[in-house]
Amino acid sequence: MISAIIDWLNDPRKSYKSGVILYDRYGKSEVLKKLFAGKESDFVFTKLYTELKRIDAEQPKPEAAQQVIVASSEFKKYAQPKSPKINRELLPERLKMLDIRKGEFFNEASYLNAQKNKLPITPEYNEERRKKMERIEFLFDIIDGIWAELDHFQQT
């Protein structure tokens, strides 16, 4: 992990010149090195940011970050849509409300996952990331319970 690149990416007042120095040190493309050495523009700055982010993403992550990546793939496993054929018109009012809440819970879990993925992968954000994952798992437990009730209604 290249901490200088992470620091530059997370710095709200990032300097174009320091980014160019980082790319000269860690980047491989001679064409891009020449582009970045030229005049600064919005396009070039965005390209520099994108390339440094790509270099950071290609670096092996420490063990804690690997656990977060595994947790993210678990979200995808939980998020697989379950769609038994349910005729909402036949559901009692309580189950209709549960079916609506199920969608709200899924939307909240998706939103939390997006927030979690935007957090920098550094140790100081591990606790926040863990709390978001716990909430996501809790929401999917509720969703699974709702599906169980809906399935039970359909079978009986």
C-alpha beads as a LAMMPS data file, in Angstrom:
LAMMPS data file: protein, C-alpha beads

156 atoms
155 bonds

1 atom types
1 bond types

-500.0 500.0 xlo xhi
-500.0 500.0 ylo yhi
-500.0 500.0 zlo zhi

Masses

1 110.0

Atoms # bond

1 1 1 0.000 0.000 0.000
2 1 1 1.389 3.361 -0.991
3 1 1 0.407 5.687 1.829
4 1 1 1.561 8.828 -0.015
5 1 1 -0.980 8.172 -2.776
6 1 1 -3.735 7.489 -0.244
7 1 1 -2.877 10.708 1.578
8 1 1 -2.970 12.659 -1.683
9 1 1 -6.283 11.100 -2.751
10 1 1 -7.901 11.904 0.617
11 1 1 -6.473 15.439 0.871
12 1 1 -9.228 17.991 0.134
13 1 1 -6.562 20.540 -0.897
14 1 1 -4.587 18.207 -3.157
15 1 1 -1.811 19.827 -5.130
16 1 1 -1.503 19.025 -8.825
17 1 1 2.308 19.174 -8.656
18 1 1 2.539 16.724 -5.767
19 1 1 0.207 14.374 -7.676
20 1 1 2.488 14.591 -10.712
21 1 1 5.490 13.747 -8.524
22 1 1 3.635 10.710 -7.176
23 1 1 2.726 9.531 -10.669
24 1 1 6.335 9.997 -11.816
25 1 1 7.437 7.782 -8.950
26 1 1 4.761 5.037 -9.110
27 1 1 3.166 5.322 -12.558
28 1 1 4.332 3.275 -15.533
29 1 1 3.022 5.075 -18.604
30 1 1 5.584 7.395 -20.175
31 1 1 2.830 8.984 -22.259
32 1 1 0.883 9.923 -19.135
33 1 1 4.029 11.188 -17.431
34 1 1 4.542 13.572 -20.358
35 1 1 0.880 14.599 -20.299
36 1 1 0.991 15.370 -16.580
37 1 1 4.266 17.291 -16.938
38 1 1 2.525 19.653 -19.374
39 1 1 0.020 22.371 -18.630
40 1 1 -2.556 21.685 -15.914
41 1 1 -6.227 21.604 -16.910
42 1 1 -9.402 20.150 -15.434
43 1 1 -9.201 17.181 -17.788
44 1 1 -5.541 16.468 -16.969
45 1 1 -6.130 16.859 -13.230
46 1 1 -9.064 14.429 -13.394
47 1 1 -6.945 11.976 -15.393
48 1 1 -4.137 12.262 -12.818
49 1 1 -6.595 11.599 -9.998
50 1 1 -8.047 8.594 -11.831
51 1 1 -4.612 7.114 -12.545
52 1 1 -3.406 7.520 -8.955
53 1 1 -6.631 5.942 -7.727
54 1 1 -6.043 3.015 -10.122
55 1 1 -2.466 2.592 -8.856
56 1 1 -3.769 2.537 -5.276
57 1 1 -6.461 -0.008 -6.180
58 1 1 -3.851 -2.320 -7.721
59 1 1 -1.784 -2.395 -4.529
60 1 1 -2.179 -5.380 -2.191
61 1 1 -4.223 -4.364 0.831
62 1 1 -3.490 -5.292 4.449
63 1 1 -5.458 -8.062 6.150
64 1 1 -8.109 -5.732 7.643
65 1 1 -8.891 -4.277 4.237
66 1 1 -9.200 -7.780 2.780
67 1 1 -11.894 -8.523 5.361
68 1 1 -13.818 -5.453 4.212
69 1 1 -13.616 -6.613 0.596
70 1 1 -14.949 -10.019 1.641
71 1 1 -17.772 -8.296 3.514
72 1 1 -18.610 -6.337 0.373
73 1 1 -18.841 -9.552 -1.643
74 1 1 -21.072 -10.974 1.101
75 1 1 -23.394 -7.999 0.569
76 1 1 -23.730 -9.017 -3.067
77 1 1 -24.541 -12.568 -1.969
78 1 1 -27.249 -11.331 0.399
79 1 1 -28.522 -8.831 -2.135
80 1 1 -29.444 -11.472 -4.696
81 1 1 -33.092 -10.833 -5.449
82 1 1 -35.545 -13.366 -4.125
83 1 1 -38.681 -13.232 -6.144
84 1 1 -41.199 -15.942 -5.480
85 1 1 -44.457 -15.331 -7.272
86 1 1 -46.472 -13.282 -4.805
87 1 1 -49.810 -11.808 -5.745
88 1 1 -49.973 -8.725 -3.536
89 1 1 -53.696 -8.381 -4.100
90 1 1 -54.289 -11.611 -2.166
91 1 1 -52.120 -10.648 0.789
92 1 1 -53.707 -9.523 4.063
93 1 1 -53.104 -5.869 4.928
94 1 1 -50.348 -6.694 7.468
95 1 1 -48.387 -8.699 4.889
96 1 1 -48.840 -5.969 2.277
97 1 1 -47.245 -3.512 4.694
98 1 1 -44.413 -5.962 5.411
99 1 1 -43.845 -6.373 1.686
100 1 1 -43.560 -2.585 1.310
101 1 1 -41.205 -2.367 4.313
102 1 1 -39.068 -5.122 2.768
103 1 1 -38.339 -2.818 -0.169
104 1 1 -37.536 0.064 2.175
105 1 1 -35.125 -2.127 4.159
106 1 1 -33.401 -3.218 0.958
107 1 1 -33.043 0.404 -0.195
108 1 1 -31.539 1.370 3.170
109 1 1 -29.082 -1.549 2.985
110 1 1 -28.079 -0.519 -0.546
111 1 1 -27.568 3.077 0.573
112 1 1 -25.444 1.993 3.562
113 1 1 -23.355 -0.244 1.313
114 1 1 -22.702 2.659 -1.061
115 1 1 -21.686 4.858 1.892
116 1 1 -19.396 2.120 3.210
117 1 1 -17.733 1.736 -0.174
118 1 1 -16.988 5.480 -0.317
119 1 1 -15.046 5.372 2.959
120 1 1 -11.260 5.368 2.583
121 1 1 -9.742 1.982 3.333
122 1 1 -7.656 3.092 6.273
123 1 1 -7.664 1.832 9.868
124 1 1 -9.379 4.922 11.313
125 1 1 -12.531 4.125 9.291
126 1 1 -12.711 0.426 10.230
127 1 1 -15.141 1.021 13.116
128 1 1 -17.517 3.078 10.977
129 1 1 -17.314 0.470 8.216
130 1 1 -18.013 -2.316 10.746
131 1 1 -21.102 -0.501 12.093
132 1 1 -22.484 -0.066 8.577
133 1 1 -21.935 -3.768 7.811
134 1 1 -23.662 -4.789 11.053
135 1 1 -26.673 -2.638 10.150
136 1 1 -26.732 -4.124 6.634
137 1 1 -26.658 -7.668 8.044
138 1 1 -29.435 -6.750 10.492
139 1 1 -31.572 -5.369 7.656
140 1 1 -31.087 -8.521 5.588
141 1 1 -32.047 -10.646 8.595
142 1 1 -35.312 -8.682 8.780
143 1 1 -35.815 -9.066 5.021
144 1 1 -35.252 -12.828 5.301
145 1 1 -37.878 -12.960 8.079
146 1 1 -40.365 -11.091 5.894
147 1 1 -39.703 -13.497 3.011
148 1 1 -40.282 -16.417 5.392
149 1 1 -43.662 -14.974 6.419
150 1 1 -44.650 -14.358 2.804
151 1 1 -43.599 -17.886 1.827
152 1 1 -45.513 -19.345 4.773
153 1 1 -48.643 -17.432 3.760
154 1 1 -48.402 -18.718 0.215
155 1 1 -47.875 -22.316 1.271
156 1 1 -50.744 -22.403 3.781

Bonds

1 1 1 2
2 1 2 3
3 1 3 4
4 1 4 5
5 1 5 6
6 1 6 7
7 1 7 8
8 1 8 9
9 1 9 10
10 1 10 11
11 1 11 12
12 1 12 13
13 1 13 14
14 1 14 15
15 1 15 16
16 1 16 17
17 1 17 18
18 1 18 19
19 1 19 20
20 1 20 21
21 1 21 22
22 1 22 23
23 1 23 24
24 1 24 25
25 1 25 26
26 1 26 27
27 1 27 28
28 1 28 29
29 1 29 30
30 1 30 31
31 1 31 32
32 1 32 33
33 1 33 34
34 1 34 35
35 1 35 36
36 1 36 37
37 1 37 38
38 1 38 39
39 1 39 40
40 1 40 41
41 1 41 42
42 1 42 43
43 1 43 44
44 1 44 45
45 1 45 46
46 1 46 47
47 1 47 48
48 1 48 49
49 1 49 50
50 1 50 51
51 1 51 52
52 1 52 53
53 1 53 54
54 1 54 55
55 1 55 56
56 1 56 57
57 1 57 58
58 1 58 59
59 1 59 60
60 1 60 61
61 1 61 62
62 1 62 63
63 1 63 64
64 1 64 65
65 1 65 66
66 1 66 67
67 1 67 68
68 1 68 69
69 1 69 70
70 1 70 71
71 1 71 72
72 1 72 73
73 1 73 74
74 1 74 75
75 1 75 76
76 1 76 77
77 1 77 78
78 1 78 79
79 1 79 80
80 1 80 81
81 1 81 82
82 1 82 83
83 1 83 84
84 1 84 85
85 1 85 86
86 1 86 87
87 1 87 88
88 1 88 89
89 1 89 90
90 1 90 91
91 1 91 92
92 1 92 93
93 1 93 94
94 1 94 95
95 1 95 96
96 1 96 97
97 1 97 98
98 1 98 99
99 1 99 100
100 1 100 101
101 1 101 102
102 1 102 103
103 1 103 104
104 1 104 105
105 1 105 106
106 1 106 107
107 1 107 108
108 1 108 109
109 1 109 110
110 1 110 111
111 1 111 112
112 1 112 113
113 1 113 114
114 1 114 115
115 1 115 116
116 1 116 117
117 1 117 118
118 1 118 119
119 1 119 120
120 1 120 121
121 1 121 122
122 1 122 123
123 1 123 124
124 1 124 125
125 1 125 126
126 1 126 127
127 1 127 128
128 1 128 129
129 1 129 130
130 1 130 131
131 1 131 132
132 1 132 133
133 1 133 134
134 1 134 135
135 1 135 136
136 1 136 137
137 1 137 138
138 1 138 139
139 1 139 140
140 1 140 141
141 1 141 142
142 1 142 143
143 1 143 144
144 1 144 145
145 1 145 146
146 1 146 147
147 1 147 148
148 1 148 149
149 1 149 150
150 1 150 151
151 1 151 152
152 1 152 153
153 1 153 154
154 1 154 155
155 1 155 156
